[in-house]
Amino acid sequence: MTQAPEPKTPASVIDAFFAKAEGAPAAAEPPAVPAEEAAPTGPVRCGQIAIVGRPNVGKSTLLNALVGQKVSITSRKAQTTRHRITGVRTVGNSQFIFVDTPGFQTRHSNALNKNLNKAVTSALGDVDLVVLVVEAGNFTLGDAKVLALLPQNIPVLLLANKLDQIKHRADLMRWLQDMQARHPFAEILPLSAKKPADMQRLLGVLDNYLPEQEWLYQEGQISDKSERFLVAEIVREKLFRLSGDELPYTSTVLVEQFEEEALKTPQPGMDRFCKIAAAIIVERDSHKAMIIGEGGEKLKRIGSEARQDLERLMGAKVHLQLWVKVQSGWADSAAKLRAYGYD
């Protein structure tokens, strides 16, 4: 069992952050070394780390930042993440296996939300560390409900995200003291998922909790999900981002065709052609009209933006065809959930 180091006090972390923000030298802190430049030393480590939190708190943004590439979609809309998504980052002799979970649902009780909550609780059973993501300076009833679900026998690291939005040191200190009183967290880390230096610091902390064991994934692998899954997620991301709050969360994407072949004339960074057809599933005709838009313009934009992302992520030339289907009540049907990939 890996022995975790003595954690830094919240005060020392905050002093370093505000010193940098004010242009003053931080307290004695070892220089940050990019993880990829670190020479492999020490024992081989590998561990699973669950990223949990209430909906829309920044878990997927954090996962993408830690992995170094998009493996989980993001949007301002709650319930964007619906599956247990694994992201892998290998640094030196250490392999981090991150599990991004859906935000725990408390407001609705349909079959979809029960499925999402099951994904959260099942992810906690076999991990070495839990990272609870909250917004720095804020702790809601939703955060408290997630905290109450966490197992008592696994260390929990409290990650106070969006630290860059906190302007006054005293406010954050009072909040951190309140957090320490709420739960015996293994460590409390205020940071911003948008700052690469903070992500390198977080990886260094997480490395101390990885057990000594062989890697579970090949070096260079960043996820356990297929490209078909990636297609559905990217289309759903664009759907939510371009539809705003008008479109209900009960919309999903089903990939119905995925064919690939070698490009006759390879292009820089592209050596294959993928022909993809996907259906956007909604519950009402009015939702269908909303997605298609006037003259089909919104659906075309969803497809265009999704195609551009997929070509970059997959390294392939992509032809993407989208259409919209109405399946009333799918989100409350166990059979439909299984058919659409919600195990």
Order of alpha helices (4+ residues) and beta strands (2+ residues): alpha-beta-alpha-beta-beta-alpha-beta-alpha-beta-alpha-beta-alpha-alpha-beta-beta-alpha-alpha-beta-alpha
